[in-house]
Amino acid sequence: MIFREGKSYVAYSPALDLSTSAKTYEKAQSRFAEATHIFFEELAKMGTTEKVLAGLGWQKVKSNWRPPVIVSNYVQPMTFSYA
């Protein structure tokens, strides 16, 4: 998912608990693709791919990993006051 946060765009994947940001939507997409590539490259290098993915709720089916199923992308609007 990509959302605005102030003047920046934040790209975030709950399935990987991974995020990045940029000043443009396109750059956030590009940076997220790069971050994902590096993430999996490092997991493979450290030999922790299975442990990390299982810890994030992924399931291994035969030789393929499947991410947790997204049930909803509901956004709860909130307001609050603080002193």
N, C-alpha and C positions, 0 to 999 in steps of 0.2 A: 504494500500500500504506500501511496505517496500523499502527504498532506502538507498544508502550509503551517508554518510556525513563525509568526512575525513576517519578516521579509525573506525567509528561507523556505526551501522545500525539503522535507524529510522523507526519505525512503526507508521503510521498516518492514521486516518480515517477522511475524510472531513465530512462525515455524522454525526459524533459525535464531531468533532473538538477536537479530543483526540489524543495524541501522547506519545510515550516513546522511549527510545533508549537503545542499548546494544552493546557490542563488537562483538557479533556473531549474525547471522541471526536468528538462533534458539532461542537464548535468547531474542531477540527483539520480536519474535512471542509470546513467553511465557509471557513476561512482558506485552505485549499488551492485551493478554487474561485476565491477572490478573487485569490490569487497567480498562478494560471494565467491568469486574465483579464488581469491587469496585464502578465504576461510577454509574452503574444501582442500586446497593445496596444503595448507598447514596441518589440517586434521590428518591427511594422508601421510605427510612427512613425520608426524609424531605418532602415527599408528593408533589414533584415538577416535577415528571416524565412528565406529559402531557405538562406543561408549557415549560420545557426545550426542549423536543423533537419538539414541535410546533415552538419554537424559532429557532431551527436548520433546519427547513424546512420539517420535517417529517409530514406525513398526517395519520390521524386515519381513517381506513376503517373498519366499524363495530367495532369489539373489538381488531383489530390488527393495529399496527403502521407500516407504510412503510417509509423507508428512501427516501431522494431525489434521483431521477433517475440520474445516471452518464451518461452524454452524450458523454464525451471523456476523455481519459487519455493522451492527447497530451502533450508532453514536448517541450517547446520552448527553443532551445538553445540560450544562450546569452553570449556576451562578452562585457566588458566595460573597460574604462580606468579611472583612477582617479589619482589626484595629491596629 
